[in-house]
Amino acid sequence: MKREISRLSQQLIMVDGIYTNRNKAMRAMLNLESRRISEDRILYLNDLLEKNGYNVDMKSTVALG
């Protein structure tokens, strides 16, 4: 039983991290859109950055706004 509780606790921590990153991404997207930057433009810039070797570690990013 203790092992199962530990496993479920680890899964809960992982899911919480996923949703935290998702919420940060959504806030950043809304912030950019509020500045009249279209979703297409945001995706274009993301693709451009990725093609030029720019990778962001989501754990170390600072939320916009």
PQR file of N, CA, C, O and H, with PARSE charges and radii, in Angstrom:
ATOM      1  N   MET A   1       0.811  -1.191   0.000 -0.4000 1.5000
ATOM      2  CA  MET A   1       0.000   0.000   0.000 -0.0000 2.0000
ATOM      3  C   MET A   1       0.867   1.274   0.000  0.5500 1.7000
ATOM      4  O   MET A   1       0.578   2.230  -0.719 -0.5500 1.4000
ATOM      5  N   LYS A   2       1.924   1.268   0.812 -0.4000 1.5000
ATOM      6  CA  LYS A   2       2.810   2.427   0.860 -0.0000 2.0000
ATOM      7  C   LYS A   2       3.473   2.673  -0.494  0.5500 1.7000
ATOM      8  O   LYS A   2       3.643   3.817  -0.915 -0.5500 1.4000
ATOM      9  H   LYS A   2       2.159   0.491   1.396  0.4000 1.0000
ATOM     10  N   ARG A   3       3.840   1.598  -1.161 -0.4000 1.5000
ATOM     11  CA  ARG A   3       4.476   1.723  -2.471 -0.0000 2.0000
ATOM     12  C   ARG A   3       3.505   2.362  -3.480  0.5500 1.7000
ATOM     13  O   ARG A   3       3.898   3.203  -4.288 -0.5500 1.4000
ATOM     14  H   ARG A   3       3.702   0.669  -0.819  0.4000 1.0000
ATOM     15  N   GLU A   4       2.251   1.953  -3.417 -0.4000 1.5000
ATOM     16  CA  GLU A   4       1.243   2.503  -4.327 -0.0000 2.0000
ATOM     17  C   GLU A   4       1.004   3.984  -4.041  0.5500 1.7000
ATOM     18  O   GLU A   4       0.859   4.779  -4.970 -0.5500 1.4000
ATOM     19  H   GLU A   4       1.931   1.270  -2.761  0.4000 1.0000
ATOM     20  N   ILE A   5       0.962   4.352  -2.787 -0.4000 1.5000
ATOM     21  CA  ILE A   5       0.791   5.761  -2.406 -0.0000 2.0000
ATOM     22  C   ILE A   5       1.981   6.577  -2.904  0.5500 1.7000
ATOM     23  O   ILE A   5       1.810   7.685  -3.412 -0.5500 1.4000
ATOM     24  H   ILE A   5       1.080   3.706  -2.033  0.4000 1.0000
ATOM     25  N   SER A   6       3.176   6.032  -2.759 -0.4000 1.5000
ATOM     26  CA  SER A   6       4.370   6.721  -3.236 -0.0000 2.0000
ATOM     27  C   SER A   6       4.328   6.904  -4.748  0.5500 1.7000
ATOM     28  O   SER A   6       4.644   7.979  -5.259 -0.5500 1.4000
ATOM     29  H   SER A   6       3.315   5.131  -2.346  0.4000 1.0000
ATOM     30  N   ARG A   7       3.936   5.846  -5.464 -0.4000 1.5000
ATOM     31  CA  ARG A   7       3.848   5.914  -6.923 -0.0000 2.0000
ATOM     32  C   ARG A   7       2.822   6.957  -7.356  0.5500 1.7000
ATOM     33  O   ARG A   7       3.077   7.747  -8.265 -0.5500 1.4000
ATOM     34  H   ARG A   7       3.680   4.973  -5.049  0.4000 1.0000
ATOM     35  N   LEU A   8       1.673   6.955  -6.705 -0.4000 1.5000
ATOM     36  CA  LEU A   8       0.628   7.923  -7.049 -0.0000 2.0000
ATOM     37  C   LEU A   8       1.051   9.355  -6.703  0.5500 1.7000
ATOM     38  O   LEU A   8       0.703  10.295  -7.417 -0.5500 1.4000
ATOM     39  H   LEU A   8       1.466   6.313  -5.967  0.4000 1.0000
ATOM     40  N   SER A   9       1.788   9.516  -5.627 -0.4000 1.5000
ATOM     41  CA  SER A   9       2.291  10.845  -5.253 -0.0000 2.0000
ATOM     42  C   SER A   9       3.256  11.371  -6.309  0.5500 1.7000
ATOM     43  O   SER A   9       3.210  12.549  -6.665 -0.5500 1.4000
ATOM     44  H   SER A   9       2.070   8.752  -5.046  0.4000 1.0000
ATOM     45  N   GLN A  10       4.124  10.505  -6.807 -0.4000 1.5000
ATOM     46  CA  GLN A  10       5.062  10.898  -7.855 -0.0000 2.0000
ATOM     47  C   GLN A  10       4.323  11.274  -9.135  0.5500 1.7000
ATOM     48  O   GLN A  10       4.687  12.239  -9.807 -0.5500 1.4000
ATOM     49  H   GLN A  10       4.161   9.548  -6.518  0.4000 1.0000
ATOM     50  N   GLN A  11       3.287  10.514  -9.467 -0.4000 1.5000
ATOM     51  CA  GLN A  11       2.495  10.839 -10.652 -0.0000 2.0000
ATOM     52  C   GLN A  11       1.790  12.173 -10.483  0.5500 1.7000
ATOM     53  O   GLN A  11       1.706  12.957 -11.428 -0.5500 1.4000
ATOM     54  H   GLN A  11       2.991   9.731  -8.921  0.4000 1.0000
ATOM     55  N   LEU A  12       1.286  12.434  -9.297 -0.4000 1.5000
ATOM     56  CA  LEU A  12       0.609  13.699  -9.019 -0.0000 2.0000
ATOM     57  C   LEU A  12       1.565  14.878  -9.160  0.5500 1.7000
ATOM     58  O   LEU A  12       1.188  15.917  -9.701 -0.5500 1.4000
ATOM     59  H   LEU A  12       1.354  11.797  -8.529  0.4000 1.0000
ATOM     60  N   ILE A  13       2.778  14.731  -8.686 -0.4000 1.5000
ATOM     61  CA  ILE A  13       3.791  15.780  -8.815 -0.0000 2.0000
ATOM     62  C   ILE A  13       4.103  16.023 -10.293  0.5500 1.7000
ATOM     63  O   ILE A  13       4.244  17.170 -10.719 -0.5500 1.4000
ATOM     64  H   ILE A  13       3.084  13.887  -8.246  0.4000 1.0000
ATOM     65  N   MET A  14       4.212  14.944 -11.074 -0.4000 1.5000
ATOM     66  CA  MET A  14       4.504  15.075 -12.492 -0.0000 2.0000
ATOM     67  C   MET A  14       3.353  15.781 -13.225  0.5500 1.7000
ATOM     68  O   MET A  14       3.590  16.667 -14.046 -0.5500 1.4000
ATOM     69  H   MET A  14       4.097  14.013 -10.729  0.4000 1.0000
ATOM     70  N   VAL A  15       2.130  15.393 -12.930 -0.4000 1.5000
ATOM     71  CA  VAL A  15       0.962  16.014 -13.571 -0.0000 2.0000
ATOM     72  C   VAL A  15       0.869  17.483 -13.175  0.5500 1.7000
ATOM     73  O   VAL A  15       0.552  18.330 -14.010 -0.5500 1.4000
ATOM     74  H   VAL A  15       1.937  14.673 -12.263  0.4000 1.0000
ATOM     75  N   ASP A  16       1.140  17.788 -11.923 -0.4000 1.5000
ATOM     76  CA  ASP A  16       1.115  19.173 -11.470 -0.0000 2.0000
ATOM     77  C   ASP A  16       2.137  20.008 -12.238  0.5500 1.7000
ATOM     78  O   ASP A  16       1.851  21.145 -12.612 -0.5500 1.4000
ATOM     79  H   ASP A  16       1.398  17.099 -11.245  0.4000 1.0000
ATOM     80  N   GLY A  17       3.324  19.453 -12.476 -0.4000 1.5000
ATOM     81  CA  GLY A  17       4.351  20.155 -13.245 -0.0000 2.0000
ATOM     82  C   GLY A  17       3.917  20.397 -14.678  0.5500 1.7000
ATOM     83  O   GLY A  17       4.170  21.464 -15.238 -0.5500 1.4000
ATOM     84  H   GLY A  17       3.557  18.529 -12.172  0.4000 1.0000
ATOM     85  N   ILE A  18       3.265  19.412 -15.271 -0.4000 1.5000
ATOM     86  CA  ILE A  18       2.782  19.558 -16.645 -0.0000 2.0000
ATOM     87  C   ILE A  18       1.762  20.680 -16.717  0.5500 1.7000
ATOM     88  O   ILE A  18       1.841  21.531 -17.602 -0.5500 1.4000
ATOM     89  H   ILE A  18       3.059  18.546 -14.816  0.4000 1.0000
ATOM     90  N   TYR A  19       0.804  20.693 -15.794 -0.4000 1.5000
ATOM     91  CA  TYR A  19      -0.224  21.732 -15.817 -0.0000 2.0000
ATOM     92  C   TYR A  19       0.336  23.109 -15.484  0.5500 1.7000
ATOM     93  O   TYR A  19      -0.145  24.117 -16.001 -0.5500 1.4000
ATOM     94  H   TYR A  19       0.740  20.001 -15.075  0.4000 1.0000
ATOM     95  N   THR A  20       1.348  23.157 -14.622 -0.4000 1.5000
ATOM     96  CA  THR A  20       1.983  24.437 -14.323 -0.0000 2.0000
ATOM     97  C   THR A  20       2.628  25.012 -15.579  0.5500 1.7000
ATOM     98  O   THR A  20       2.464  26.195 -15.875 -0.5500 1.4000
ATOM     99  H   THR A  20       1.738  22.338 -14.202  0.4000 1.0000
ATOM    100  N   ASN A  21       3.362  24.176 -16.321 -0.4000 1.5000
ATOM    101  CA  ASN A  21       3.986  24.636 -17.562 -0.0000 2.0000
ATOM    102  C   ASN A  21       2.942  25.020 -18.593  0.5500 1.7000
ATOM    103  O   ASN A  21       3.117  25.994 -19.325 -0.5500 1.4000
ATOM    104  H   ASN A  21       3.495  23.215 -16.081  0.4000 1.0000
ATOM    105  N   ARG A  22       1.861  24.264 -18.656 -0.4000 1.5000
ATOM    106  CA  ARG A  22       0.778  24.571 -19.601 -0.0000 2.0000
ATOM    107  C   ARG A  22       0.159  25.924 -19.266  0.5500 1.7000
ATOM    108  O   ARG A  22      -0.104  26.729 -20.159 -0.5500 1.4000
ATOM    109  H   ARG A  22       1.718  23.472 -18.061  0.4000 1.0000
ATOM    110  N   ASN A  23      -0.070  26.170 -17.992 -0.4000 1.5000
ATOM    111  CA  ASN A  23      -0.647  27.450 -17.578 -0.0000 2.0000
ATOM    112  C   ASN A  23       0.290  28.614 -17.880  0.5500 1.7000
ATOM    113  O   ASN A  23      -0.159  29.681 -18.297 -0.5500 1.4000
ATOM    114  H   ASN A  23       0.143  25.516 -17.266  0.4000 1.0000
ATOM    115  N   LYS A  24       1.578  28.417 -17.672 -0.4000 1.5000
ATOM    116  CA  LYS A  24       2.551  29.464 -18.002 -0.0000 2.0000
ATOM    117  C   LYS A  24       2.528  29.759 -19.496  0.5500 1.7000
ATOM    118  O   LYS A  24       2.565  30.916 -19.913 -0.5500 1.4000
ATOM    119  H   LYS A  24       1.943  27.550 -17.333  0.4000 1.0000
ATOM    120  N   ALA A  25       2.467  28.700 -20.295 -0.4000 1.5000
ATOM    121  CA  ALA A  25       2.437  28.872 -21.745 -0.0000 2.0000
ATOM    122  C   ALA A  25       1.176  29.606 -22.182  0.5500 1.7000
ATOM    123  O   ALA A  25       1.229  30.468 -23.059 -0.5500 1.4000
ATOM    124  H   ALA A  25       2.438  27.759 -19.956  0.4000 1.0000
ATOM    125  N   MET A  26       0.053  29.271 -21.578 -0.4000 1.5000
ATOM    126  CA  MET A  26      -1.209  29.934 -21.921 -0.0000 2.0000
ATOM    127  C   MET A  26      -1.170  31.414 -21.533  0.5500 1.7000
ATOM    128  O   MET A  26      -1.629  32.264 -22.295 -0.5500 1.4000
ATOM    129  H   MET A  26       0.011  28.571 -20.865  0.4000 1.0000
ATOM    130  N   ARG A  27      -0.627  31.724 -20.360 -0.4000 1.5000
ATOM    131  CA  ARG A  27      -0.516  33.131 -19.946 -0.0000 2.0000
ATOM    132  C   ARG A  27       0.399  33.904 -20.886  0.5500 1.7000
ATOM    133  O   ARG A  27       0.111  35.047 -21.241 -0.5500 1.4000
ATOM    134  H   ARG A  27      -0.254  31.033 -19.741  0.4000 1.0000
ATOM    135  N   ALA A  28       1.503  33.276 -21.287 -0.4000 1.5000
ATOM    136  CA  ALA A  28       2.427  33.931 -22.217 -0.0000 2.0000
ATOM    137  C   ALA A  28       1.750  34.169 -23.558  0.5500 1.7000
ATOM    138  O   ALA A  28       1.906  35.232 -24.158 -0.5500 1.4000
ATOM    139  H   ALA A  28       1.737  32.348 -20.998  0.4000 1.0000
ATOM    140  N   MET A  29       1.001  33.181 -24.024 -0.4000 1.5000
ATOM    141  CA  MET A  29       0.289  33.314 -25.298 -0.0000 2.0000
ATOM    142  C   MET A  29      -0.741  34.441 -25.214  0.5500 1.7000
ATOM    143  O   MET A  29      -0.839  35.259 -26.129 -0.5500 1.4000
ATOM    144  H   MET A  29       0.874  32.318 -23.537  0.4000 1.0000
ATOM    145  N   LEU A  30      -1.506  34.489 -24.127 -0.4000 1.5000
ATOM    146  CA  LEU A  30      -2.498  35.556 -23.964 -0.0000 2.0000
ATOM    147  C   LEU A  30      -1.825  36.924 -23.883  0.5500 1.7000
ATOM    148  O   LEU A  30      -2.343  37.906 -24.416 -0.5500 1.4000
ATOM    149  H   LEU A  30      -1.426  33.825 -23.384  0.4000 1.0000
ATOM    150  N   ASN A  31      -0.680  36.988 -23.221 -0.4000 1.5000
ATOM    151  CA  ASN A  31       0.063  38.235 -23.121 -0.0000 2.0000
ATOM    152  C   ASN A  31       0.495  38.709 -24.506  0.5500 1.7000
ATOM    153  O   ASN A  31       0.340  39.883 -24.842 -0.5500 1.4000
ATOM    154  H   ASN A  31      -0.259  36.191 -22.788  0.4000 1.0000
ATOM    155  N   LEU A  32       1.037  37.795 -25.307 -0.4000 1.5000
ATOM    156  CA  LEU A  32       1.464  38.160 -26.657 -0.0000 2.0000
ATOM    157  C   LEU A  32       0.267  38.569 -27.522  0.5500 1.7000
ATOM    158  O   LEU A  32       0.340  39.545 -28.268 -0.5500 1.4000
ATOM    159  H   LEU A  32       1.164  36.841 -25.034  0.4000 1.0000
ATOM    160  N   GLU A  33      -0.825  37.821 -27.416 -0.4000 1.5000
ATOM    161  CA  GLU A  33      -2.014  38.163 -28.191 -0.0000 2.0000
ATOM    162  C   GLU A  33      -2.589  39.515 -27.756  0.5500 1.7000
ATOM    163  O   GLU A  33      -3.117  40.256 -28.585 -0.5500 1.4000
ATOM    164  H   GLU A  33      -0.884  37.028 -26.810  0.4000 1.0000
ATOM    165  N   SER A  34      -2.491  39.838 -26.473 -0.4000 1.5000
ATOM    166  CA  SER A  34      -2.989  41.134 -26.001 -0.0000 2.0000
ATOM    167  C   SER A  34      -2.163  42.286 -26.572  0.5500 1.7000
ATOM    168  O   SER A  34      -2.612  43.432 -26.614 -0.5500 1.4000
ATOM    169  H   SER A  34      -2.063  39.236 -25.800  0.4000 1.0000
ATOM    170  N   ARG A  35      -0.960  41.962 -27.005 -0.4000 1.5000
ATOM    171  CA  ARG A  35      -0.090  42.956 -27.642 -0.0000 2.0000
ATOM    172  C   ARG A  35      -0.247  42.926 -29.164  0.5500 1.7000
ATOM    173  O   ARG A  35       0.584  43.447 -29.908 -0.5500 1.4000
ATOM    174  H   ARG A  35      -0.595  41.032 -26.971  0.4000 1.0000
ATOM    175  N   ARG A  36      -1.339  42.301 -29.597 -0.4000 1.5000
ATOM    176  CA  ARG A  36      -1.721  42.207 -31.013 -0.0000 2.0000
ATOM    177  C   ARG A  36      -0.737  41.406 -31.857  0.5500 1.7000
ATOM    178  O   ARG A  36      -0.540  41.688 -33.039 -0.5500 1.4000
ATOM    179  H   ARG A  36      -2.015  41.879 -28.993  0.4000 1.0000
ATOM    180  N   ILE A  37      -0.122  40.402 -31.232 -0.4000 1.5000
ATOM    181  CA  ILE A  37       0.732  39.478 -31.970 -0.0000 2.0000
ATOM    182  C   ILE A  37      -0.116  38.242 -32.241  0.5500 1.7000
ATOM    183  O   ILE A  37      -0.582  37.586 -31.310 -0.5500 1.4000
ATOM    184  H   ILE A  37      -0.283  40.172 -30.272  0.4000 1.0000
ATOM    185  N   SER A  38      -0.314  37.927 -33.515 -0.4000 1.5000
ATOM    186  CA  SER A  38      -1.211  36.828 -33.874 -0.0000 2.0000
ATOM    187  C   SER A  38      -0.607  35.477 -33.522  0.5500 1.7000
ATOM    188  O   SER A  38       0.609  35.330 -33.393 -0.5500 1.4000
ATOM    189  H   SER A  38       0.065  38.460 -34.272  0.4000 1.0000
ATOM    190  N   GLU A  39      -1.492  34.488 -33.369 -0.4000 1.5000
ATOM    191  CA  GLU A  39      -1.042  33.136 -33.080 -0.0000 2.0000
ATOM    192  C   GLU A  39      -0.150  32.615 -34.210  0.5500 1.7000
ATOM    193  O   GLU A  39       0.848  31.940 -33.957 -0.5500 1.4000
ATOM    194  H   GLU A  39      -2.480  34.607 -33.473  0.4000 1.0000
ATOM    195  N   ASP A  40      -0.510  32.927 -35.443 -0.4000 1.5000
ATOM    196  CA  ASP A  40       0.318  32.503 -36.579 -0.0000 2.0000
ATOM    197  C   ASP A  40       1.719  33.091 -36.490  0.5500 1.7000
ATOM    198  O   ASP A  40       2.703  32.405 -36.768 -0.5500 1.4000
ATOM    199  H   ASP A  40      -1.321  33.475 -35.649  0.4000 1.0000
ATOM    200  N   ARG A  41       1.811  34.357 -36.103 -0.4000 1.5000
ATOM    201  CA  ARG A  41       3.120  35.024 -35.981 -0.0000 2.0000
ATOM    202  C   ARG A  41       3.937  34.398 -34.849  0.5500 1.7000
ATOM    203  O   ARG A  41       5.147  34.212 -34.977 -0.5500 1.4000
ATOM    204  H   ARG A  41       1.012  34.914 -35.877  0.4000 1.0000
ATOM    205  N   ILE A  42       3.268  34.077 -33.747 -0.4000 1.5000
ATOM    206  CA  ILE A  42       3.936  33.443 -32.605 -0.0000 2.0000
ATOM    207  C   ILE A  42       4.503  32.088 -33.036  0.5500 1.7000
ATOM    208  O   ILE A  42       5.650  31.763 -32.730 -0.5500 1.4000
ATOM    209  H   ILE A  42       2.285  34.228 -33.643  0.4000 1.0000
ATOM    210  N   LEU A  43       3.689  31.302 -33.750 -0.4000 1.5000
ATOM    211  CA  LEU A  43       4.147  29.998 -34.215 -0.0000 2.0000
ATOM    212  C   LEU A  43       5.280  30.133 -35.224  0.5500 1.7000
ATOM    213  O   LEU A  43       6.221  29.339 -35.210 -0.5500 1.4000
ATOM    214  H   LEU A  43       2.757  31.566 -33.999  0.4000 1.0000
ATOM    215  N   TYR A  44       5.198  31.128 -36.095 -0.4000 1.5000
ATOM    216  CA  TYR A  44       6.261  31.380 -37.062 -0.0000 2.0000
ATOM    217  C   TYR A  44       7.573  31.693 -36.336  0.5500 1.7000
ATOM    218  O   TYR A  44       8.622  31.144 -36.673 -0.5500 1.4000
ATOM    219  H   TYR A  44       4.434  31.773 -36.106  0.4000 1.0000
ATOM    220  N   LEU A  45       7.506  32.569 -35.347 -0.4000 1.5000
ATOM    221  CA  LEU A  45       8.710  32.934 -34.601 -0.0000 2.0000
ATOM    222  C   LEU A  45       9.276  31.741 -33.842  0.5500 1.7000
ATOM    223  O   LEU A  45      10.493  31.574 -33.756 -0.5500 1.4000
ATOM    224  H   LEU A  45       6.653  33.015 -35.072  0.4000 1.0000
ATOM    225  N   ASN A  46       8.394  30.916 -33.294 -0.4000 1.5000
ATOM    226  CA  ASN A  46       8.837  29.706 -32.606 -0.0000 2.0000
ATOM    227  C   ASN A  46       9.580  28.782 -33.571  0.5500 1.7000
ATOM    228  O   ASN A  46      10.660  28.283 -33.254 -0.5500 1.4000
ATOM    229  H   ASN A  46       7.406  31.051 -33.363  0.4000 1.0000
ATOM    230  N   ASP A  47       8.995  28.559 -34.746 -0.4000 1.5000
ATOM    231  CA  ASP A  47       9.646  27.713 -35.750 -0.0000 2.0000
ATOM    232  C   ASP A  47      11.001  28.292 -36.161  0.5500 1.7000
ATOM    233  O   ASP A  47      11.978  27.557 -36.299 -0.5500 1.4000
ATOM    234  H   ASP A  47       8.118  28.965 -35.003  0.4000 1.0000
ATOM    235  N   LEU A  48      11.053  29.598 -36.353 -0.4000 1.5000
ATOM    236  CA  LEU A  48      12.297  30.254 -36.730 -0.0000 2.0000
ATOM    237  C   LEU A  48      13.373  30.039 -35.667  0.5500 1.7000
ATOM    238  O   LEU A  48      14.517  29.717 -35.990 -0.5500 1.4000
ATOM    239  H   LEU A  48      10.259  30.195 -36.240  0.4000 1.0000
ATOM    240  N   LEU A  49      13.005  30.215 -34.410 -0.4000 1.5000
ATOM    241  CA  LEU A  49      13.961  30.008 -33.325 -0.0000 2.0000
ATOM    242  C   LEU A  49      14.438  28.561 -33.273  0.5500 1.7000
ATOM    243  O   LEU A  49      15.633  28.301 -33.128 -0.5500 1.4000
ATOM    244  H   LEU A  49      12.076  30.476 -34.148  0.4000 1.0000
ATOM    245  N   GLU A  50      13.501  27.619 -33.392 -0.4000 1.5000
ATOM    246  CA  GLU A  50      13.879  26.205 -33.341 -0.0000 2.0000
ATOM    247  C   GLU A  50      14.788  25.822 -34.497  0.5500 1.7000
ATOM    248  O   GLU A  50      15.742  25.067 -34.308 -0.5500 1.4000
ATOM    249  H   GLU A  50      12.531  27.830 -33.510  0.4000 1.0000
ATOM    250  N   LYS A  51      14.506  26.331 -35.690 -0.4000 1.5000
ATOM    251  CA  LYS A  51      15.330  26.006 -36.859 -0.0000 2.0000
ATOM    252  C   LYS A  51      16.739  26.557 -36.725  0.5500 1.7000
ATOM    253  O   LYS A  51      17.667  26.048 -37.354 -0.5500 1.4000
ATOM    254  H   LYS A  51      13.731  26.944 -35.843  0.4000 1.0000
ATOM    255  N   ASN A  52      16.907  27.593 -35.913 -0.4000 1.5000
ATOM    256  CA  ASN A  52      18.228  28.193 -35.716 -0.0000 2.0000
ATOM    257  C   ASN A  52      18.904  27.695 -34.447  0.5500 1.7000
ATOM    258  O   ASN A  52      19.853  28.305 -33.955 -0.5500 1.4000
ATOM    259  H   ASN A  52      16.153  28.007 -35.402  0.4000 1.0000
ATOM    260  N   GLY A  53      18.403  26.574 -33.921 -0.4000 1.5000
ATOM    261  CA  GLY A  53      19.068  25.931 -32.795 -0.0000 2.0000
ATOM    262  C   GLY A  53      18.776  26.512 -31.439  0.5500 1.7000
ATOM    263  O   GLY A  53      19.479  26.206 -30.476 -0.5500 1.4000
ATOM    264  H   GLY A  53      17.633  26.078 -34.321  0.4000 1.0000
ATOM    265  N   TYR A  54      17.753  27.349 -31.331 -0.4000 1.5000
ATOM    266  CA  TYR A  54      17.423  27.931 -30.035 -0.0000 2.0000
ATOM    267  C   TYR A  54      16.424  27.035 -29.341  0.5500 1.7000
ATOM    268  O   TYR A  54      15.287  26.900 -29.794 -0.5500 1.4000
ATOM    269  H   TYR A  54      17.182  27.598 -32.113  0.4000 1.0000
ATOM    270  N   ASN A  55      16.835  26.418 -28.242 -0.4000 1.5000
ATOM    271  CA  ASN A  55      15.953  25.563 -27.453 -0.0000 2.0000
ATOM    272  C   ASN A  55      15.805  26.164 -26.067  0.5500 1.7000
ATOM    273  O   ASN A  55      16.780  26.618 -25.467 -0.5500 1.4000
ATOM    274  H   ASN A  55      17.758  26.527 -27.874  0.4000 1.0000
ATOM    275  N   VAL A  56      14.582  26.164 -25.567 -0.4000 1.5000
ATOM    276  CA  VAL A  56      14.310  26.727 -24.259 -0.0000 2.0000
ATOM    277  C   VAL A  56      14.011  25.613 -23.288  0.5500 1.7000
ATOM    278  O   VAL A  56      13.176  24.749 -23.554 -0.5500 1.4000
ATOM    279  H   VAL A  56      13.791  25.795 -26.055  0.4000 1.0000
ATOM    280  N   ASP A  57      14.694  25.635 -22.162 -0.4000 1.5000
ATOM    281  CA  ASP A  57      14.382  24.714 -21.071 -0.0000 2.0000
ATOM    282  C   ASP A  57      13.250  25.340 -20.286  0.5500 1.7000
ATOM    283  O   ASP A  57      13.445  26.355 -19.618 -0.5500 1.4000
ATOM    284  H   ASP A  57      15.372  26.337 -21.945  0.4000 1.0000
ATOM    285  N   MET A  58      12.053  24.740 -20.359 -0.4000 1.5000
ATOM    286  CA  MET A  58      10.859  25.326 -19.752 -0.0000 2.0000
ATOM    287  C   MET A  58      11.016  25.513 -18.241  0.5500 1.7000
ATOM    288  O   MET A  58      10.353  26.379 -17.670 -0.5500 1.4000
ATOM    289  H   MET A  58      11.895  23.915 -20.902  0.4000 1.0000
ATOM    290  N   LYS A  59      11.854  24.746 -17.589 -0.4000 1.5000
ATOM    291  CA  LYS A  59      12.023  24.883 -16.152 -0.0000 2.0000
ATOM    292  C   LYS A  59      12.754  26.166 -15.779  0.5500 1.7000
ATOM    293  O   LYS A  59      12.637  26.642 -14.650 -0.5500 1.4000
ATOM    294  H   LYS A  59      12.392  24.043 -18.052  0.4000 1.0000
ATOM    295  N   SER A  60      13.509  26.728 -16.722 -0.4000 1.5000
ATOM    296  CA  SER A  60      14.314  27.893 -16.395 -0.0000 2.0000
ATOM    297  C   SER A  60      13.791  29.175 -17.034  0.5500 1.7000
ATOM    298  O   SER A  60      14.429  30.222 -16.922 -0.5500 1.4000
ATOM    299  H   SER A  60      13.604  26.341 -17.639  0.4000 1.0000
ATOM    300  N   THR A  61      12.637  29.111 -17.702 -0.4000 1.5000
ATOM    301  CA  THR A  61      12.124  30.300 -18.361 -0.0000 2.0000
ATOM    302  C   THR A  61      11.406  31.201 -17.382  0.5500 1.7000
ATOM    303  O   THR A  61      10.903  30.751 -16.352 -0.5500 1.4000
ATOM    304  H   THR A  61      12.118  28.261 -17.793  0.4000 1.0000
ATOM    305  N   VAL A  62      11.365  32.455 -17.709 -0.4000 1.5000
ATOM    306  CA  VAL A  62      10.666  33.437 -16.904 -0.0000 2.0000
ATOM    307  C   VAL A  62       9.366  33.769 -17.614  0.5500 1.7000
ATOM    308  O   VAL A  62       9.368  34.048 -18.813 -0.5500 1.4000
ATOM    309  H   VAL A  62      11.773  32.821 -18.545  0.4000 1.0000
ATOM    310  N   ALA A  63       8.253  33.741 -16.884 -0.4000 1.5000
ATOM    311  CA  ALA A  63       6.960  34.047 -17.500 -0.0000 2.0000
ATOM    312  C   ALA A  63       6.927  35.484 -17.995  0.5500 1.7000
ATOM    313  O   ALA A  63       7.443  36.394 -17.347 -0.5500 1.4000
ATOM    314  H   ALA A  63       8.251  33.513 -15.910  0.4000 1.0000
ATOM    315  N   LEU A  64       6.320  35.667 -19.140 -0.4000 1.5000
ATOM    316  CA  LEU A  64       6.175  37.015 -19.692 -0.0000 2.0000
ATOM    317  C   LEU A  64       5.116  37.771 -18.917  0.5500 1.7000
ATOM    318  O   LEU A  64       4.170  37.184 -18.392 -0.5500 1.4000
ATOM    319  H   LEU A  64       5.902  34.928 -19.668  0.4000 1.0000
ATOM    320  N   GLY A  65       5.286  39.067 -18.853 -0.4000 1.5000
ATOM    321  CA  GLY A  65       4.229  39.884 -18.247 -0.0000 2.0000
ATOM    322  C   GLY A  65       4.598  40.361 -16.967  0.5500 1.7000
ATOM    323  O   GLY A  65       3.819  41.064 -16.323 -0.5500 1.4000
ATOM    324  H   GLY A  65       6.054  39.544 -19.280  0.4000 1.0000
TER
END
